[in-house]
Structures are given as C-alpha cells and as structure tokens.
C-alpha cells in the first residue's frame, strides 16, 4: 500500500497494541503509555539519528520542557553559548582551568549577595573572629592605613612612613597600647588623666597642668593655677594666671593676676600688674586693681596705666585709665604746673572726647543735687538724650547768654553769630549790631531774608509798606483805608483775583473784552459764562433758566449744542427713558378758544387724540 494515496479517519483514535503506541481521540500521542498527557508523551529513551544528507535532521525543537537527566556526548549550545566548553551565561567560563570561574573579556568576576561563604580570598588580612558573643568580629592581621599605603602604626591616617614620634608628620597614628600622636590641632572639651612629657602648643586653655617640663611658645591660660612652685623665668606674650609663686618672673608682655600677688613686689615691675603693689612701678602698660605706692614713674611718659584706684604721693604717667582718681590739688595734662583746677596743654591740636554708650554730658554749675541727673543750678552740653541730637541746656530758671567780643580787646571787625549746615553752607547770620540774615551771609537790614517767607499770624507794619515786585494771593482789605473809603474815579486798577463778600455795584462789566469794544452793559462776547441760575425779565428764578416775556432764538437745539435746523429735537433725552416730546394737552372746549393758526397741533384730552389745525379746521393726526 505504499504507492497508494490513502486517507484514514479514526473518530475514536487508533491503538497499535495494548501499551506501546496510541493516538487518543483528542490527538494526544503516547509511546510506552496508553494514557498520554501531552501532545507527545514518551515513556522511555528517545534515540534521534542525524542524517548528514538531510538539512536539520536530528534536531529537536521545544518551546518548554523538563528533562530530569541529560547526557551530552558532543556539543551542547544554549542561547548561542557553547555550554559544553565550560561557558555559563555571557562572558563567564566555569572550569577552565578546573575549579576556576573566569570572565572572558574583562577578567573580573562580580558576585552579588552577602558573600558569607567566600573563603581564602587572596590579598586580604581581615579575619572573622567569633568570640562567642553572638556576633562575628573582624580582625586585621597587620597595620591599617587610611590615606596611606605604608602604615607604621596599628591605625594610621595619612602621615609619613615612620613610627618615630619626633619625625612623624602630616598625620595621626594610634598604636596598640593606646598611644596617640597627632601632628595637627587637637580640640577637646577636656583631657582626662595625666599628660606625660612636654606640651608644645600654639594656644592652650587648660584647667590644671602638672608636668616636669612645660615648653609653650604661644599663650597659656590657666583657670585655677599651677600646682607647685614655678621656678625659673616665666616668659610669655599674654598670660592669665590665678596664682604665681616664683623667685624670678620676667614677663615681656601683659600679666593679669586675679587675686593679687603673694608678698610685696619690690623694685621695678615691667608689664601689666593687677593686684596690690608696694614699691616702685616702672611700666609701659600696667593694669592693676589697686596701686598703693610712694612713687609712680612712667618715663618716658608714653606708657599706659589701667587701675581701679591710685593712691600715690607723686605720679608721672603717660596714659592712665582708672575707675576713680582723687585729685586734691590741680590736674595738669601736658603741663607740669597747671594754673587751673584742670589744665590741658598740647603743642598742635588738643582734643577732649566725652563719649558715653547712652548719653554723653558735661555739667557745669553751682550745685549738683544728684550724680545721675541735672541739678537745680546746673547747665551744660548733652548729646544723645534724643538720638543723634546735641543739647545746650540750663537746668535752672535763668538765661542762656551768648557773648562775642567780651574781652578787653580794642579793634574793629567784630564777628557775628553764624549757623552753618555741613561745612560751609551759612544758613543764618546775626551780626553784632543786630541784623539778622536768613540765607544771607551779610544782612543789610534788621531782617534780611533771601527766599519765600510765610507768616501764619498777623503782620504789623508801623511805617511804610513797600512792595517792589508783584503781589500774589488773596488779601482782606478793611472798610477804611487811610481814613477814607477806597474810591478811585480815574485810572485803571488791575487785580488778579477779587473776592467780594457782599454787593458789587458797577455800571458796565466787560468780560474777556477791552473797554473800547463794549457794546452792552454786560459784555462777554469773547468769553464763556458759567452760571448756576439765570433770570431774564424776572426777579423770581425757580429753575435754572427763568424767562419772563418774549425771547428770540435763531436756532434752538434740545439735547445738542449744534442744532442742524431751526429747532432740533433729534438728540433730546440722549436716547434714554426721557427721549420723548409732549405737546400741550387741552380739552375740546379749550381747543375751540385757541387762535386758529395753520400748523398748530395739540393733544385733545377729550378724544385722546393728537390734532392739528390745517388752516380751516382741527383734524385728527393718524
């Protein structure tokens, strides 16, 4: 039957024998089973023989599948990778050489995960140490370096490759016994324990130092002092020490002692001294709470003494600052034998400054009631009572007098009282002979003002009042001027503004036109009049315009100022709610009494119709 075209149709499937081959009614093929569960269900081995003469023979293509055991005796290609040569995934080879994972391109294999089972990682000195505390510690078998490849300490940050403390630089080293060497700046709120050896420091602030040798080239500040005696010289720029006990103290800078010096200081003391001093003081800059000495000599007199109190029979001090000075005689500054209670003498410019953080005040007077305020008979100069203001005050009821040329000098050209704004702007001058100039440096009259003057009250002129320029503004002229009424019958008087409170009587008024061109009693032929109400031919004005009698109007416009015909009502009411016209309303009886004029029209209230007279009778308007 091989050469016969055949077609088989098995509705319920086909079965070759009981258990070897079956095609069930749903199309599933079973080999080695009579109950196939897949399209091809093979129970047992499958042998596929490749025919070299047939392209693609021997290939098995499957979208998905499960292979329990797979033995490949030749080549196995997975996703274009030859798995049979050891390559797993892209760029990674396993087992070439044996037991080695290799990256084919970069040579670097990257692992993801915690790496907890990685062991014998080369070039690492870290060990995991389990000490039975429930966690794993890390131990370094050698020194650890940060920012250095050659650490010489157990932990070293930076620095050079030496463990010699004298030559170690540019880093921090910590050894295994707790020693620390730092070549930079150490800032600590406190240091606990003894500091052994020398301390070399720029600026150190230490509560207490106990050492055999302390070498400081900068500034040392000790809060509670040094334990034990300080023997030898103390050389310092600025030192603040609570207590110093020494045989020889040589300070080139400033020494401040809080509670004083134990024992007397005999001989010369060079530098600042705060505390009780007995003996001579020869100082450039001295600061002392109390000086009780027989003689103070700052020679040459260019030093500075700052003290709370000075008690000395004789003192020669360049610059002194003290909370209190008690002078029983005269005080001279720059002069050995002052002639007055206080005398200052200096070659060149001498300056005295009184400056307060709140108010600066210089008081002079006869009696001072209190030390904090202005007394009954006290005057003076005060700055700052009002911010940025200078006051000259008299606390009593007397005057403030200003004098010039008070001495006995004889001569001309006596000066003036002058007020300036900034350096050279002379805003007011009062001459010695009583001429006041405002904005004028050399006044010529008793009051000489340059600029506009304003008087809010009355101005009284006993003599003549002369105005050489124009007069502007308004003036209230009384009824009587120079003993008679203002009555000018000739000439022309010109006024910019006239305000009349009662009645003005004139024969002719010309508005905006010359007298020679006046053609009426009121002539405003070249101007515009603005009137609230106008009455013509009547003295009773009830509306805006009241006309009694006949009026002749050439053109009349209602709602417009430019009539387009003799009588123009086109714009009356401006298109609003009042834009309509009402003719006279009369009854038929009254209509018959009206003059019969052709063209007249009315509204007949009897017939409720518009009617017009056509020359012979009244007719309805439709």
Secondary structure, DSSP 8 states (H G I E B T S, - for coil): -TTS------TT-EESSSSSEEE-TTS-EEES-SS--SSEEE-S-------TTSTTTT----SS---S----SS--EETTEEGGGTB-SSSEEESSSTT-EEESSSS-----S--TT----TT--EEEEE-SSSSEEEEESS-EEES-SS--SSEEEE--S---TTT--SEEEE-TTS-EEESS----S---S---S----SEEEES----S----SSEEEESS--SS---S----SEEEES----S----SSEEEESS--SS---S---S---S---S-B--SEEEEEEEEEEEEE-SSS--EEEEEEEEEEEEE-SEEEEEE---SS-EEES-SS-SSSEEE--SS--------SS-EEEEEEEE-S-SSS--TEEEEEEESSSTT-EEEEESSSS-----SS-SS---S----EEEEETTTEEEEEE-TTS-EEES-SS--SSEEE-S----SS----SS----SS---S-----S-BTTB-----SS----S----SS----S-EESSS-GGG--SSEE-TTS----S-EEES-S---SSEEE-S----S-EESS-SS-SSSEE-TTGGGGSTT------EE-HHHHTTS---TT-EEEETTTTEEEEE-SSSEEE--
